[in-house]
């Protein structure tokens, strides 16, 4: 499998520890598109598309702001909204509502003077058709639509011709369909007069504040997540073209390439001294040396999330449970070396303290004063320190591998019973 690696630096800001806002900005213009994913936690096409947009697109002109996981807790639980429907709280919200802080923060972002247009990403039931063609293809369906609340904004406003823009996006998306019945349409909810529920929504809040806003709804009835993400990104790119936002992506926009990207879960760094590759990790790992509290978890994937449950740490990418970590608590040493010496296939190397080391035949950790080495999966009745031992793949118990293919093993370094770092040894 070929993994795609983002080729730009993400600037991630956390607002009161509730909203992850990623800004990709240029100095040539204040024109800014705001893309919001995950307002509904059971609509993965929207939030996985926003995450790919954040990680794999380079913006070359004008500006793009992305919130990939607005309703993170609901995403993790794969539910529409664990505290009720977040997209029905923009007109009024109770003081004790658990979504209140998020709603207040997203409203501030929407009303920022820099924001020129808003896209709210969803997956909707069925395939919208103006005429009834059955239980899935009918006027009550939401899937495969560009949704607008009204045809235009009342005041003179750039990008205020909502119907014209939505029609242009729809027409261009329909030139690149995977199957003919996936066709997009424009759905005008005529919110002010016809849809009381939509009067409580994010897009209606935006348009009533003279901010152009659209929802992109891909169908929940599409056969795969990769298809949903394909259409989301296809539509988003059309909006960016209309706004004159320049972009480069380092993959071909097709279902096959998106499927590959969706399987690349990225990495998890713990306390800056453990680095786990999540793409081929086992369903559970035991005896992970971390602190008893105040651990720092950092994901390369914008949808990464941790949930502590029954003494274990459940690791998520979006709504996908990737692995469960059973901890073993240690103090962290702050006087460890940044490098450790190995003999790899007969050749001496010096490795950084969270390196990945690739081995053909065997490896040995060169003994260093003051350090104890623990090679997870190797057993010796007599050794407390496993440095100085030549290890091949046959010497390791595959039950202790990190990966599903039983080729990756942990080498841990300790100093005076305090944990220093973990390196990964990959056997080819």
Sine and cosine of phi, psi and omega as CSV:
sin_phi,cos_phi,sin_psi,cos_psi,sin_omega,cos_omega
0.00,0.00,0.69,-0.73,0.06,-1.00
-1.00,-0.07,0.80,-0.60,0.05,-1.00
-0.99,-0.13,0.62,-0.79,0.03,-1.00
-0.99,-0.11,0.71,-0.70,-0.03,-1.00
-0.90,-0.43,0.81,-0.59,0.04,-1.00
-0.83,0.55,0.63,-0.78,-0.08,-1.00
-0.92,-0.39,0.45,0.89,0.07,-1.00
-0.58,-0.82,0.23,-0.97,0.01,-1.00
-1.00,-0.01,0.79,-0.61,0.07,-1.00
-1.00,0.07,0.73,-0.68,0.15,-0.99
-0.98,-0.18,0.94,-0.35,-0.05,-1.00
-0.93,-0.36,0.81,-0.58,0.05,-1.00
-0.91,-0.41,0.69,-0.72,0.07,-1.00
-0.95,-0.31,0.85,-0.52,-0.01,-1.00
-0.99,-0.12,0.95,-0.32,0.00,-1.00
0.79,0.61,0.52,0.85,0.04,-1.00
0.86,0.50,0.44,0.90,-0.01,-1.00
-0.89,-0.45,-0.69,0.73,-0.10,-0.99
-0.88,-0.47,0.76,-0.65,0.11,-0.99
-1.00,-0.04,0.93,-0.37,-0.03,-1.00
-0.91,-0.41,0.87,-0.50,-0.01,-1.00
-0.95,-0.31,0.82,-0.58,-0.04,-1.00
-0.92,-0.39,0.78,-0.63,0.13,-0.99
-0.86,-0.51,0.97,-0.26,-0.21,-0.98
-0.82,-0.57,0.45,-0.89,0.10,-0.99
-0.75,-0.66,0.34,-0.94,-0.07,-1.00
-1.00,0.03,0.04,1.00,-0.12,-0.99
-0.99,0.11,-0.21,0.98,-0.10,-0.99
-0.22,-0.98,0.41,-0.91,0.14,-0.99
-1.00,-0.07,-0.01,1.00,0.02,-1.00
-0.89,0.45,0.84,-0.55,-0.12,-0.99
-0.69,-0.72,0.78,-0.62,0.14,-0.99
-0.99,-0.12,0.76,-0.65,0.10,-1.00
-0.96,-0.29,0.86,-0.50,0.02,-1.00
-0.93,-0.37,0.79,-0.61,-0.07,-1.00
-0.86,-0.51,0.84,-0.54,0.08,-1.00
-0.90,-0.44,0.49,-0.87,0.19,-0.98
1.00,0.08,0.35,0.94,0.09,-1.00
-0.91,0.42,-0.47,0.88,0.14,-0.99
-0.92,-0.40,0.84,-0.54,-0.15,-0.99
-0.96,0.28,-0.23,0.97,0.00,-1.00
-0.97,-0.26,0.44,0.90,0.01,-1.00
-0.81,-0.59,0.96,0.28,-0.17,-0.99
-0.93,0.38,-0.42,0.91,0.03,-1.00
-0.83,0.56,-0.63,0.77,0.00,-1.00
-0.93,0.36,-0.76,0.65,-0.11,-0.99
-0.99,0.16,-0.46,0.89,0.12,-0.99
-0.95,0.32,-0.56,0.83,0.09,-1.00
-0.90,0.44,-0.69,0.72,0.02,-1.00
-0.89,0.46,-0.61,0.79,0.01,-1.00
-0.91,0.41,-0.68,0.73,0.04,-1.00
-0.90,0.44,-0.64,0.77,0.06,-1.00
-0.86,0.52,-0.64,0.77,-0.02,-1.00
-0.94,0.33,-0.60,0.80,-0.15,-0.99
-1.00,-0.08,-0.44,0.90,-0.20,-0.98
-0.85,-0.52,0.05,1.00,0.02,-1.00
-0.93,-0.37,0.72,-0.70,0.12,-0.99
-0.96,-0.28,0.82,-0.57,-0.03,-1.00
-1.00,-0.07,0.87,-0.49,-0.13,-0.99
-0.99,-0.15,-0.29,0.96,0.08,-1.00
-0.44,-0.90,0.52,-0.85,-0.09,-1.00
0.88,0.47,-0.34,-0.94,-0.25,-0.97
-0.70,-0.71,0.55,-0.84,0.08,-1.00
-0.73,-0.68,0.81,-0.58,0.14,-0.99
-0.93,-0.36,0.67,-0.74,-0.06,-1.00
-0.74,-0.68,0.75,-0.67,0.21,-0.98
-0.90,-0.44,0.98,-0.17,-0.13,-0.99
-0.97,0.23,-0.40,0.92,-0.19,-0.98
-0.61,-0.79,0.90,0.44,-0.10,-1.00
-0.84,0.55,-0.69,0.73,-0.07,-1.00
-0.94,-0.35,0.91,0.41,-0.19,-0.98
-0.85,0.53,-0.67,0.74,-0.05,-1.00
-0.91,0.42,-0.63,0.78,0.04,-1.00
-0.94,0.33,-0.58,0.82,0.08,-1.00
-0.86,0.50,-0.75,0.66,-0.03,-1.00
-0.85,0.52,-0.56,0.83,-0.02,-1.00
-1.00,-0.06,0.02,1.00,0.02,-1.00
0.80,0.59,0.70,0.72,0.01,-1.00
-0.81,-0.58,0.48,-0.87,-0.01,-1.00
-0.82,0.58,-0.75,0.66,0.05,-1.00
-0.23,-0.97,0.91,-0.40,-0.08,-1.00
-0.95,0.30,-0.29,0.96,0.08,-1.00
-0.92,-0.40,0.49,0.87,-0.08,-1.00
0.99,-0.11,0.06,-1.00,-0.07,-1.00
-0.97,0.25,0.95,-0.30,-0.02,-1.00
-0.88,0.48,-0.46,0.89,-0.03,-1.00
-0.99,0.12,0.23,0.97,0.08,-1.00
-0.81,-0.58,0.51,0.86,-0.08,-1.00
-0.79,-0.62,0.30,0.96,-0.11,-0.99
-1.00,-0.06,-0.24,0.97,0.08,-1.00
-1.00,0.01,-0.63,0.78,0.04,-1.00
-0.40,-0.92,0.48,-0.88,-0.01,-1.00
-0.48,-0.88,0.62,-0.78,-0.03,-1.00
-0.95,0.32,0.48,-0.87,-0.04,-1.00
-0.88,0.48,-0.54,0.84,-0.05,-1.00
-0.99,-0.10,0.17,0.99,0.01,-1.00
-0.93,0.38,0.75,-0.66,-0.05,-1.00
-0.94,0.35,-0.25,0.97,0.07,-1.00
-1.00,-0.02,0.01,1.00,-0.17,-0.98
-0.87,0.50,-0.69,0.72,-0.03,-1.00
-0.90,0.43,-0.65,0.76,0.02,-1.00
-0.90,0.43,-0.70,0.72,0.00,-1.00
-0.88,0.48,-0.68,0.73,0.00,-1.00
-0.89,0.46,-0.67,0.74,-0.03,-1.00
-0.94,0.35,-0.67,0.74,-0.02,-1.00
-0.93,0.36,-0.54,0.84,0.08,-1.00
-0.88,0.47,-0.68,0.73,0.02,-1.00
-0.88,0.48,-0.66,0.75,-0.01,-1.00
-0.92,0.40,-0.71,0.70,0.02,-1.00
-0.85,0.53,-0.64,0.77,-0.06,-1.00
-0.99,0.11,-0.01,1.00,0.05,-1.00
-0.84,0.55,0.69,-0.72,0.00,-1.00
-0.85,0.53,-0.41,0.91,-0.03,-1.00
-0.96,0.27,-0.42,0.91,-0.11,-0.99
-0.96,0.28,0.83,-0.55,-0.04,-1.00
-0.97,-0.24,-0.47,0.88,-0.05,-1.00
-0.35,-0.94,0.59,-0.81,-0.05,-1.00
-0.86,-0.52,0.70,-0.72,0.15,-0.99
-0.88,-0.48,0.80,-0.60,0.06,-1.00
-0.94,-0.35,0.87,-0.50,-0.19,-0.98
-0.99,-0.12,0.75,-0.66,-0.05,-1.00
-0.67,-0.74,0.27,-0.96,0.33,-0.94
-0.91,-0.41,0.77,-0.64,-0.05,-1.00
-0.86,-0.52,0.34,-0.94,-0.01,-1.00
-0.92,0.39,0.65,-0.76,0.21,-0.98
0.92,0.39,-0.36,-0.93,0.01,-1.00
-0.77,-0.64,0.91,-0.42,-0.07,-1.00
-0.91,0.42,0.76,-0.65,0.14,-0.99
-0.69,-0.72,0.58,-0.81,-0.01,-1.00
-0.93,0.36,-0.48,0.88,0.05,-1.00
-0.92,-0.39,0.53,-0.85,-0.04,-1.00
-0.94,0.35,0.85,-0.53,0.05,-1.00
-0.81,-0.58,0.40,0.92,0.02,-1.00
0.81,-0.58,-0.09,-1.00,-0.12,-0.99
-0.94,0.35,-0.41,0.91,-0.03,-1.00
-0.98,-0.22,-0.57,0.82,-0.03,-1.00
-0.97,-0.26,0.99,-0.13,-0.08,-1.00
-0.29,-0.96,0.17,-0.99,-0.04,-1.00
-0.92,0.38,-0.32,0.95,0.00,-1.00
-1.00,0.05,-0.16,0.99,0.04,-1.00
-0.96,0.28,0.38,-0.93,0.01,-1.00
-0.88,-0.47,-0.33,0.95,-0.09,-1.00
-0.90,0.43,0.52,-0.86,0.04,-1.00
0.87,0.50,0.79,0.61,0.01,-1.00
-0.69,-0.73,0.48,-0.88,0.34,-0.94
-0.98,-0.17,0.91,-0.40,-0.12,-0.99
-0.99,-0.14,0.74,-0.67,0.11,-0.99
-0.82,-0.57,0.47,-0.88,0.03,-1.00
-1.00,0.04,-0.38,0.92,-0.01,-1.00
-0.28,-0.96,0.20,-0.98,-0.10,-0.99
-0.96,0.29,-0.54,0.84,-0.05,-1.00
-0.36,-0.93,0.23,-0.97,0.09,-1.00
-1.00,0.05,0.53,-0.85,-0.08,-1.00
-0.93,0.38,-0.69,0.73,-0.05,-1.00
-1.00,0.08,0.37,-0.93,0.08,-1.00
-0.89,0.46,0.83,-0.55,-0.12,-0.99
-0.44,-0.90,0.76,-0.65,0.11,-0.99
-0.87,0.49,0.69,-0.73,-0.05,-1.00
0.91,0.40,0.37,0.93,-0.01,-1.00
-0.99,0.12,-0.17,0.98,0.03,-1.00
-0.99,0.12,0.96,0.28,-0.18,-0.98
-0.86,0.51,-0.70,0.71,-0.03,-1.00
-0.91,0.41,-0.68,0.74,-0.01,-1.00
-0.89,0.46,-0.67,0.74,0.00,-1.00
-0.91,0.41,-0.72,0.69,0.00,-1.00
-0.88,0.48,-0.63,0.78,0.03,-1.00
-0.90,0.43,-0.66,0.76,0.02,-1.00
-0.90,0.44,-0.69,0.72,0.04,-1.00
-0.88,0.48,-0.73,0.68,-0.01,-1.00
-0.84,0.53,-0.72,0.69,-0.03,-1.00
-0.89,0.45,-0.65,0.76,-0.02,-1.00
-0.96,0.30,-0.62,0.79,0.07,-1.00
-0.88,0.47,-0.64,0.77,-0.06,-1.00
-0.93,0.36,-0.15,0.99,0.09,-1.00
-0.99,0.15,-0.19,0.98,-0.13,-0.99
-0.79,-0.62,0.54,0.84,-0.07,-1.00
-0.95,0.33,0.56,-0.83,0.11,-0.99
-0.97,0.25,-0.61,0.80,0.09,-1.00
-0.62,-0.78,0.51,-0.86,-0.14,-0.99
-0.88,0.47,-0.55,0.83,-0.04,-1.00
-0.98,0.22,0.00,1.00,0.08,-1.00
-0.99,0.12,0.13,0.99,-0.15,-0.99
-0.84,0.55,0.59,-0.80,0.03,-1.00
-1.00,0.02,0.44,-0.90,0.14,-0.99
-0.66,-0.75,0.21,-0.98,0.11,-0.99
-0.99,-0.14,0.79,-0.61,0.03,-1.00
-0.91,-0.41,0.93,-0.38,0.04,-1.00
-0.99,-0.14,0.94,-0.34,-0.03,-1.00
-0.98,0.21,-0.17,0.99,0.00,-1.00
0.72,0.70,0.79,0.61,-0.28,-0.96
-0.83,0.56,-0.68,0.73,-0.10,-1.00
-0.85,0.53,-0.53,0.85,-0.13,-0.99
-0.93,-0.36,-0.46,0.89,-0.20,-0.98
-0.88,-0.47,-0.22,0.98,-0.17,-0.99
-0.66,-0.75,1.00,-0.05,-0.04,-1.00
-0.91,0.42,-0.57,0.82,0.01,-1.00
-0.90,0.43,-0.68,0.73,0.00,-1.00
-0.93,0.37,-0.31,0.95,0.07,-1.00
-0.92,0.40,-0.26,0.97,0.01,-1.00
-0.99,-0.13,0.08,1.00,-0.21,-0.98
-1.00,-0.01,0.21,-0.98,0.01,-1.00
-0.90,0.44,-0.73,0.68,-0.06,-1.00
-0.91,0.41,-0.59,0.81,0.01,-1.00
-0.94,0.34,-0.60,0.80,0.12,-0.99
-0.84,0.55,-0.68,0.74,-0.03,-1.00
-0.91,0.42,-0.78,0.63,-0.09,-1.00
-0.93,0.38,-0.51,0.86,0.06,-1.00
-0.95,0.31,-0.23,0.97,0.13,-0.99
-0.96,-0.28,0.41,0.91,0.09,-1.00
0.88,0.47,0.55,0.83,0.07,-1.00
-0.92,-0.38,0.88,-0.48,0.04,-1.00
-0.86,0.51,0.77,-0.64,-0.06,-1.00
-0.56,-0.83,0.60,-0.80,-0.01,-1.00
-0.66,-0.75,0.46,-0.89,0.23,-0.97
-0.95,-0.32,0.67,-0.75,0.18,-0.98
-0.97,-0.26,0.85,-0.53,-0.02,-1.00
-0.88,-0.47,0.95,-0.32,0.17,-0.98
-1.00,0.00,0.37,-0.93,-0.15,-0.99
-0.99,0.17,0.71,-0.70,0.14,-0.99
-0.92,0.38,-0.26,0.96,-0.02,-1.00
-1.00,0.00,0.03,1.00,0.15,-0.99
-0.91,0.42,0.44,-0.90,-0.20,-0.98
-0.98,0.21,-0.28,0.96,-0.07,-1.00
-0.48,-0.88,0.36,-0.93,0.10,-1.00
-0.88,0.47,-0.61,0.79,-0.02,-1.00
-0.88,0.47,-0.56,0.83,0.07,-1.00
-0.92,0.39,-0.69,0.72,0.03,-1.00
-0.86,0.51,-0.73,0.68,-0.03,-1.00
-0.91,0.42,-0.62,0.78,0.04,-1.00
-0.83,0.56,-0.76,0.65,-0.04,-1.00
-0.94,0.34,-0.58,0.82,0.07,-1.00
-0.86,0.51,-0.77,0.64,-0.03,-1.00
-0.92,0.40,-0.60,0.80,0.04,-1.00
-0.86,0.51,-0.72,0.69,0.00,-1.00
-0.93,0.36,-0.68,0.74,0.01,-1.00
-0.86,0.51,-0.68,0.73,0.01,-1.00
-0.88,0.48,-0.59,0.80,0.03,-1.00
-0.91,0.41,-0.64,0.77,0.08,-1.00
-0.90,0.44,-0.65,0.76,0.02,-1.00
-0.89,0.45,-0.63,0.78,0.03,-1.00
-0.90,0.44,-0.67,0.74,0.03,-1.00
-0.88,0.48,-0.59,0.81,-0.02,-1.00
-0.99,0.12,-0.11,0.99,-0.03,-1.00
0.97,0.26,0.41,0.91,0.03,-1.00
-1.00,0.09,0.88,-0.48,0.02,-1.00
-0.99,0.12,0.62,-0.79,-0.02,-1.00
-0.50,-0.86,0.41,-0.91,0.13,-0.99
-0.75,-0.67,0.72,-0.69,0.14,-0.99
-0.85,-0.52,0.55,-0.83,-0.08,-1.00
-0.99,-0.15,0.61,0.79,0.10,-0.99
-0.44,-0.90,0.35,-0.94,0.08,-1.00
-0.99,0.13,0.72,-0.70,-0.05,-1.00
-0.99,0.15,1.00,0.00,0.11,-0.99
-0.52,-0.86,0.22,-0.97,-0.12,-0.99
-0.89,0.46,-0.63,0.78,-0.04,-1.00
-0.90,0.43,-0.71,0.70,-0.01,-1.00
-0.93,0.38,-0.61,0.79,0.03,-1.00
-0.90,0.43,-0.65,0.76,0.04,-1.00
-0.86,0.52,-0.63,0.78,0.06,-1.00
-0.90,0.43,-0.72,0.69,-0.02,-1.00
-0.87,0.49,-0.66,0.76,-0.04,-1.00
-0.90,0.44,-0.39,0.92,0.03,-1.00
-1.00,0.04,-0.11,0.99,0.05,-1.00
-1.00,-0.04,0.99,-0.12,-0.08,-1.00
-0.99,0.10,-0.10,0.99,0.05,-1.00
0.98,0.18,-0.43,-0.90,-0.09,-1.00
-0.84,-0.54,0.38,-0.93,0.13,-0.99
-0.84,-0.54,0.86,-0.50,0.10,-0.99
-0.98,-0.17,0.73,-0.68,0.04,-1.00
-0.87,-0.49,0.89,-0.46,0.05,-1.00
0.84,0.55,0.37,0.93,0.03,-1.00
0.90,0.44,0.14,0.99,0.02,-1.00
-0.81,-0.59,0.10,0.99,0.13,-0.99
-0.72,-0.70,0.73,-0.69,0.05,-1.00
-0.74,-0.67,0.91,-0.42,-0.04,-1.00
-0.95,-0.33,0.77,-0.63,0.14,-0.99
-0.99,0.11,0.89,-0.45,-0.14,-0.99
-1.00,0.07,-0.14,0.99,-0.14,-0.99
-0.96,0.28,-0.44,0.90,0.00,-1.00
-0.72,-0.70,0.54,0.84,-0.08,-1.00
-0.99,0.10,0.50,-0.87,0.05,-1.00
-0.91,0.42,0.29,-0.96,-0.02,-1.00
-0.92,0.40,-0.39,0.92,0.06,-1.00
-0.45,-0.89,0.56,-0.83,0.08,-1.00
-0.76,-0.65,0.65,-0.76,-0.03,-1.00
-0.95,-0.33,0.32,-0.95,0.12,-0.99
0.84,0.54,0.74,0.67,0.07,-1.00
-0.99,0.14,0.88,-0.48,-0.10,-0.99
-0.98,0.21,0.97,-0.24,0.02,-1.00
-0.70,-0.72,0.06,-1.00,0.03,-1.00
-0.98,0.20,0.34,-0.94,0.00,-1.00
-0.96,0.30,-0.31,0.95,0.06,-1.00
-0.33,-0.94,0.23,-0.97,0.05,-1.00
0.87,0.50,0.68,0.73,0.09,-1.00
-0.99,0.15,0.55,-0.83,0.01,-1.00
-0.97,-0.26,0.90,-0.43,0.04,-1.00
-0.95,-0.31,0.83,-0.55,-0.02,-1.00
-0.79,-0.62,0.82,-0.57,-0.02,-1.00
-0.97,-0.24,0.57,-0.82,0.18,-0.98
-0.99,0.15,-0.37,0.93,0.04,-1.00
-1.00,0.00,0.76,-0.65,-0.08,-1.00
-0.92,0.39,-0.26,0.97,0.00,-1.00
-0.99,-0.14,0.16,0.99,0.01,-1.00
-0.92,0.40,0.62,-0.78,-0.03,-1.00
-0.42,-0.91,0.50,-0.87,0.01,-1.00
-0.85,-0.53,0.70,-0.71,0.11,-0.99
-0.79,-0.62,0.88,-0.48,0.05,-1.00
-0.99,0.10,0.79,-0.61,-0.06,-1.00
-0.54,-0.84,0.85,-0.53,0.06,-1.00
0.81,0.59,0.66,0.75,0.07,-1.00
0.99,0.15,0.02,1.00,0.02,-1.00
-0.89,-0.46,0.31,-0.95,0.00,-1.00
-0.93,-0.37,0.91,-0.43,0.00,-1.00
-1.00,-0.03,0.80,-0.60,-0.11,-0.99
-0.96,-0.27,0.82,-0.57,-0.05,-1.00
-0.87,-0.50,0.53,-0.85,0.34,-0.94
-0.87,-0.50,0.95,-0.32,-0.14,-0.99
0.88,0.48,-0.80,-0.60,0.01,-1.00
-1.00,-0.06,0.15,0.99,-0.05,-1.00
-0.99,-0.13,0.85,-0.52,0.12,-0.99
-0.98,0.20,0.91,-0.41,-0.12,-0.99
-1.00,0.00,-0.74,0.68,0.00,-1.00
-0.34,-0.94,0.24,-0.97,0.08,-1.00
-0.83,-0.56,0.76,-0.65,-0.05,-1.00
-0.95,-0.30,0.83,-0.56,0.11,-0.99
-0.99,-0.10,0.89,-0.47,-0.12,-0.99
-0.99,0.10,0.39,-0.92,0.24,-0.97
-0.77,-0.63,0.86,-0.52,-0.23,-0.97
-1.00,0.07,0.74,-0.68,0.04,-1.00
-0.66,-0.75,0.40,-0.91,0.26,-0.97
-0.96,0.26,0.50,-0.86,0.00,-1.00
-0.99,-0.14,0.81,-0.59,0.03,-1.00
-0.98,0.22,0.66,-0.75,0.02,-1.00
-0.94,-0.34,0.28,0.96,0.00,-1.00
-0.80,-0.59,0.56,0.83,-0.04,-1.00
-1.00,-0.04,0.43,-0.90,0.08,-1.00
-0.93,0.37,0.47,-0.88,0.09,-1.00
-1.00,0.09,-0.16,0.99,-0.03,-1.00
-0.66,-0.75,0.49,-0.87,0.05,-1.00
-0.71,-0.71,0.56,-0.83,-0.09,-1.00
-0.99,-0.13,0.67,-0.74,0.00,-1.00
-0.75,-0.66,0.38,-0.93,0.29,-0.96
-0.95,-0.30,0.91,-0.41,-0.02,-1.00
-0.92,-0.38,0.91,-0.42,-0.01,-1.00
0.77,0.63,0.65,0.76,0.04,-1.00
1.00,0.10,0.02,1.00,-0.04,-1.00
-0.88,-0.47,0.72,-0.69,-0.01,-1.00
-0.98,0.19,0.72,-0.69,0.09,-1.00
-0.71,-0.70,0.32,-0.95,0.11,-0.99
-0.88,-0.47,0.84,-0.54,-0.13,-0.99
-0.91,-0.41,0.64,-0.77,0.10,-1.00
-0.90,0.43,0.33,-0.94,-0.24,-0.97
-0.96,0.27,-0.13,0.99,0.18,-0.98
-0.80,-0.60,0.56,0.83,-0.09,-1.00
-0.95,0.31,0.32,-0.95,0.25,-0.97
-0.96,-0.29,0.82,-0.58,-0.08,-1.00
-0.92,-0.39,0.72,-0.70,-0.07,-1.00
-0.93,-0.36,0.79,-0.62,-0.17,-0.98
-0.81,-0.59,0.69,-0.72,0.13,-0.99
-1.00,0.04,-0.78,0.63,-0.14,-0.99
-0.90,-0.44,-0.84,0.54,-0.05,-1.00
-0.39,-0.92,0.21,-0.98,0.04,-1.00
-0.59,-0.81,0.31,-0.95,0.07,-1.00
-0.55,-0.84,0.71,-0.70,0.12,-0.99
-1.00,0.08,0.82,-0.57,0.02,-1.00
-0.96,0.28,0.80,-0.61,-0.07,-1.00
-0.88,0.47,0.70,-0.72,0.01,-1.00
-0.73,-0.69,0.72,-0.70,-0.07,-1.00
-0.85,0.53,0.72,-0.70,0.08,-1.00
1.00,-0.01,-0.12,0.99,-0.04,-1.00
-0.92,-0.39,0.60,-0.80,0.14,-0.99
-0.92,-0.38,0.73,-0.69,-0.02,-1.00
-0.95,-0.31,0.72,-0.69,0.07,-1.00
-0.84,-0.54,0.92,-0.39,0.03,-1.00
-0.99,-0.12,0.95,-0.30,-0.13,-0.99
-0.95,0.30,0.87,-0.50,-0.06,-1.00
0.93,-0.37,-0.27,0.96,0.07,-1.00
-0.99,-0.16,0.69,-0.73,-0.03,-1.00
-0.82,-0.57,0.75,-0.66,0.12,-0.99
-0.65,-0.76,0.74,-0.68,0.01,-1.00
-0.96,0.29,-0.40,0.91,-0.15,-0.99
-0.96,-0.26,-0.32,0.95,-0.12,-0.99
-0.98,-0.18,0.77,-0.64,0.20,-0.98
-1.00,-0.09,-0.47,0.88,0.03,-1.00
-0.92,-0.40,0.86,-0.51,-0.11,-0.99
-0.98,-0.18,0.31,0.95,0.19,-0.98
-0.96,0.28,0.39,-0.92,0.02,-1.00
0.99,0.17,0.06,1.00,-0.01,-1.00
-0.96,-0.28,0.77,-0.64,0.06,-1.00
-0.99,0.15,0.84,-0.55,-0.14,-0.99
-0.88,-0.48,0.79,-0.61,0.16,-0.99
-0.92,-0.40,0.12,-0.99,-0.09,-1.00
-0.88,0.48,-0.58,0.82,-0.03,-1.00
-0.93,0.37,-0.28,0.96,0.00,-1.00
-0.99,0.12,-0.11,0.99,-0.13,-0.99
-0.94,-0.33,0.66,-0.75,0.05,-1.00
-0.98,0.17,0.89,-0.45,-0.10,-0.99
-0.89,0.45,-0.31,0.95,0.05,-1.00
-0.90,0.44,-0.31,0.95,-0.04,-1.00
-0.97,-0.26,0.16,0.99,0.05,-1.00
-0.92,0.38,0.36,-0.93,0.03,-1.00
-1.00,0.09,-0.56,0.83,-0.12,-0.99
-0.97,-0.23,0.24,-0.97,-0.03,-1.00
-0.95,0.30,-0.38,0.92,-0.03,-1.00
-1.00,0.01,-0.02,1.00,0.05,-1.00
0.89,0.47,0.66,0.75,0.01,-1.00
-0.87,-0.48,-0.15,0.99,-0.09,-1.00
-0.88,-0.48,0.76,-0.65,-0.06,-1.00
-0.71,-0.70,0.44,-0.90,-0.06,-1.00
-1.00,-0.02,0.68,-0.73,0.17,-0.98
-0.87,-0.50,0.89,-0.45,-0.11,-0.99
-0.93,-0.36,0.61,-0.79,-0.01,-1.00
-0.89,-0.45,0.72,-0.69,0.00,-1.00
-0.79,-0.61,0.48,-0.87,0.06,-1.00
-0.70,-0.72,0.89,-0.45,-0.03,-1.00
0.79,0.61,0.71,0.70,0.03,-1.00
0.90,0.43,0.23,0.97,0.13,-0.99
-0.96,-0.29,0.61,-0.79,-0.07,-1.00
-0.98,0.22,0.72,-0.69,0.04,-1.00
-0.98,-0.19,-0.89,0.45,-0.09,-1.00
-0.23,-0.97,0.22,-0.98,0.01,-1.00
-0.81,-0.59,0.77,-0.64,0.12,-0.99
-0.92,-0.38,0.42,-0.91,0.01,-1.00
-0.93,-0.36,0.79,-0.62,0.06,-1.00
-0.96,-0.26,0.86,-0.51,0.01,-1.00
-0.97,-0.23,0.85,-0.53,0.15,-0.99
-1.00,-0.01,0.74,-0.67,-0.04,-1.00
-0.99,0.14,0.00,0.00,0.00,0.00
